[in-house]
Amino acid sequence: MDTRSRSCLPLAFAALVLLLSACAHAPQRNPLAEWVPSPNFDARRPQLIVLHATEQQSAAESLHTLRTRNSKGPVSAHYLVGDDGRIYQLVADGDRAWQAGAGCWGTMTELNSASIGIEIDNARGEPYTEPQLAALLRLLDDLTTRLAIPKSQVIGHSDLAPRRKVDPGAQFPWQRLAEAGYGLWPRGPLVDPPAGFDPWLAMAAIGYPLDDRAAAVRAFHRHYRARDDGDDPQAAFDAEDLRILHALARQRVGEPMP
């Protein structure tokens, strides 16, 4: 091969890469059908934001994992918030990150397609830092405003998958987020629910999956009571849980508080 041929290789390779990249982002057209495009469509929009804890030792370690794989295979998220407040984006908002996995929230069952995933740099058991919480609130403001996601639709990974996940954990300050307007949190004074109140209907109204009720209770306790029940198979609601559930269910269905 002469020198001129060798010098052309990088250019040819670059052109091929650009062509393949363009094809990867071109509209998907079925070869069985005639393409008659309509302007009446828009991009698929996420309806939910899922918060995770990395459970690793540093943002650098988590960036590596989120761009390669963990012990169970490839995993990613749209964003990572470092403990110093730095925000990293790994997947475009309009693309499907591999972050939620199996689980459901209300009627949503394919959570990777329906949500934005935010990983928060945090080893299990350590406190979340002020810089990263401030950065998370800025990010939530941007995402809920720009993508028109309801501010109440911010949940934890363990909420949608209580049998498999515990993150972002009992240490996560959900009330702090609620004070800024994010997530579902009880408002006003808590009162005893009326006779016949069904806590499981309330859990379903909020969004929790009920295929494993003890796991659902444990997830509820992490989120609303800052309590970790471990793997307790007998986890159950107490009187305060019922008051919280009553308030949350009324807020979810839009019923005015007393």
C-alpha positions in Angstrom: 0.0 0.0 0.0 1.5 3.4 -1.0 1.7 6.4 1.2 -1.2 8.2 -0.5 -3.5 5.3 0.1 -2.6 5.1 3.8 -3.2 8.9 4.2 -6.7 8.5 2.8 -7.7 5.8 5.4 -8.4 8.1 8.3 -10.6 10.3 6.1 -12.5 7.4 4.7 -12.9 6.0 8.2 -14.2 9.3 9.6 -16.7 9.5 6.7 -17.9 6.0 7.5 -18.3 6.9 11.2 -20.3 10.0 10.3 -22.5 8.0 8.0 -23.2 5.3 10.5 -23.9 8.0 13.2 -26.4 9.7 10.9 -28.1 6.4 10.2 -28.4 5.6 13.9 -30.3 8.8 14.6 -32.4 8.8 11.4 -36.2 8.2 11.6 -37.0 4.5 11.9 -38.9 3.7 8.7 -40.6 0.4 8.0 -39.4 -1.0 4.6 -42.8 -2.6 4.3 -44.6 0.7 4.2 -44.6 3.8 2.1 -43.1 6.8 4.0 -45.7 9.6 4.1 -44.5 11.8 7.0 -46.9 13.7 9.2 -45.9 16.7 11.3 -48.3 15.7 14.1 -46.0 14.1 16.6 -43.4 14.9 19.2 -40.7 13.1 21.2 -41.6 10.7 23.9 -41.6 12.5 27.2 -40.6 11.2 30.6 -43.3 11.4 33.3 -41.2 10.6 36.3 -37.9 11.3 38.0 -36.2 8.4 39.8 -33.5 9.2 42.4 -30.8 6.6 43.1 -27.8 6.3 45.4 -24.6 5.0 43.7 -23.6 3.0 46.7 -20.0 3.3 45.5 -17.0 5.2 46.9 -16.6 8.1 44.5 -18.1 9.9 41.5 -15.2 8.7 39.4 -16.0 5.0 40.2 -19.6 5.6 39.5 -18.9 7.3 36.2 -16.9 4.2 35.2 -19.7 1.9 36.2 -22.4 3.9 34.5 -20.4 3.9 31.2 -19.5 0.2 31.3 -21.3 -2.4 33.5 -21.8 -3.6 37.0 -21.9 -7.2 38.3 -25.4 -7.7 36.7 -24.6 -6.1 33.3 -24.6 -2.7 31.6 -26.3 0.1 33.6 -26.6 3.8 33.1 -28.4 7.0 34.2 -29.2 10.3 32.7 -27.4 12.2 35.4 -24.9 11.8 38.3 -24.6 14.3 41.1 -21.3 14.3 42.8 -20.8 14.9 46.5 -19.1 18.2 45.6 -22.2 19.3 43.7 -20.9 18.7 40.2 -23.5 17.5 37.8 -22.6 15.0 35.0 -24.9 14.0 32.2 -24.4 10.6 30.7 -27.5 10.0 28.6 -29.6 12.5 26.7 -33.0 13.4 28.3 -34.9 12.0 25.3 -33.1 8.7 25.3 -33.8 5.6 27.4 -31.2 5.1 30.2 -30.9 1.6 31.8 -31.5 2.8 35.3 -34.9 1.8 36.8 -35.0 -1.9 35.9 -37.9 -4.1 36.8 -40.6 -2.5 38.8 -43.7 -0.3 38.5 -45.2 3.0 39.8 -48.9 3.3 39.6 -49.9 2.3 36.1 -46.4 2.8 34.7 -44.6 -0.6 34.2 -41.8 0.2 31.8 -40.0 2.7 34.0 -36.8 3.1 31.9 -39.0 4.5 29.1 -41.1 6.7 31.4 -38.5 8.2 33.6 -35.3 10.3 34.0 -32.8 8.6 36.3 -30.5 10.6 38.6 -27.7 8.9 40.5 -26.4 10.6 43.6 -22.8 9.9 44.7 -23.3 8.3 48.0 -21.9 5.2 49.8 -24.6 3.4 51.8 -25.0 4.9 55.2 -23.1 8.2 54.7 -24.9 11.5 54.9 -25.8 13.4 51.7 -23.8 16.6 51.4 -25.1 20.2 51.2 -23.4 20.9 47.8 -25.0 17.8 46.2 -28.5 18.5 47.6 -28.3 22.1 46.4 -27.2 20.8 43.0 -30.0 18.2 42.9 -32.6 20.9 43.6 -31.2 23.0 40.7 -31.4 19.9 38.5 -34.9 19.0 39.5 -36.0 22.6 38.8 -34.5 22.4 35.4 -36.0 19.0 34.5 -39.5 19.6 35.8 -39.7 23.0 34.1 -38.0 22.1 30.8 -39.6 18.6 30.4 -43.0 19.4 32.0 -42.7 16.6 34.6 -45.0 17.2 37.5 -43.0 18.2 40.6 -44.9 15.5 42.6 -43.5 12.8 40.3 -40.1 12.5 42.0 -39.6 9.1 43.7 -36.8 6.8 44.9 -35.5 3.7 43.3 -36.8 1.6 46.2 -40.3 3.1 45.9 -40.8 1.5 42.4 -38.8 -1.7 43.2 -39.2 -2.3 46.9 -38.3 -6.0 46.7 -34.9 -5.3 45.0 -33.7 -1.9 46.0 -33.2 0.2 49.1 -31.7 3.4 47.5 -31.5 6.3 48.0 -32.0 5.0 51.5 -33.4 6.1 54.9 -30.9 8.9 55.2 -32.1 10.7 52.1 -33.8 14.0 53.1 -37.2 13.7 51.3 -38.7 16.4 53.5 -36.0 18.8 52.3 -37.0 18.1 48.7 -40.7 18.5 49.7 -40.1 21.9 51.2 -38.7 22.9 47.8 -41.8 21.5 46.1 -40.6 18.1 44.9 -42.1 14.7 45.6 -45.3 13.8 47.4 -45.2 14.7 51.1 -48.0 15.1 53.7 -49.3 18.7 54.1 -51.0 20.2 57.1 -51.8 18.5 60.4 -52.0 14.7 60.4 -55.3 13.3 61.5 -56.5 9.8 62.2 -58.1 8.2 59.2 -61.8 7.4 59.3 -63.2 4.0 60.1 -62.8 1.6 57.2 -59.7 3.3 55.9 -57.8 0.8 53.7 -54.0 1.6 53.8 -53.4 -0.7 50.8 -55.8 1.2 48.6 -53.9 4.3 49.8 -50.6 2.8 48.9 -51.9 1.8 45.5 -53.2 5.4 44.9 -49.8 6.8 45.8 -48.1 4.4 43.3 -46.5 1.7 45.3 -46.4 -1.9 43.9 -48.1 -4.3 46.2 -46.9 -7.7 45.0 -44.8 -7.9 48.2 -46.6 -6.0 50.9 -43.9 -6.2 53.6 -41.4 -4.9 51.0 -43.8 -2.0 50.2 -44.1 -1.1 53.9 -40.3 -1.1 54.2 -40.0 1.2 51.2 -42.7 3.5 52.6 -40.8 3.7 55.9 -37.5 4.6 54.2 -39.2 7.4 52.3 -41.7 8.8 54.9 -40.3 7.8 58.3 -36.5 7.9 57.6 -36.5 4.3 59.0 -34.7 1.3 57.7 -36.5 -2.0 58.6 -33.8 -4.1 57.0 -35.3 -7.3 55.5 -38.1 -7.6 58.1 -40.7 -9.9 56.5 -43.2 -8.8 59.1 -42.9 -5.0 58.5 -46.3 -3.4 59.1 -48.0 0.0 59.4 -48.4 1.7 62.7 -50.8 4.5 63.7 -48.5 7.3 62.4 -48.1 5.5 59.1 -51.9 5.4 58.7 -52.2 9.1 59.4 -49.5 9.8 56.7 -51.1 7.5 54.2 -54.5 9.1 54.7 -53.0 12.6 54.0 -51.0 11.4 51.0 -53.9 9.5 49.4 -56.1 12.6 49.8 -53.4 14.8 48.2 -53.0 12.3 45.4 -56.6 12.2 44.4 -57.0 16.0 44.8 -59.3 15.9 47.8 -59.0 19.1 49.9 -57.5 18.7 53.4 -59.6 19.5 56.5 
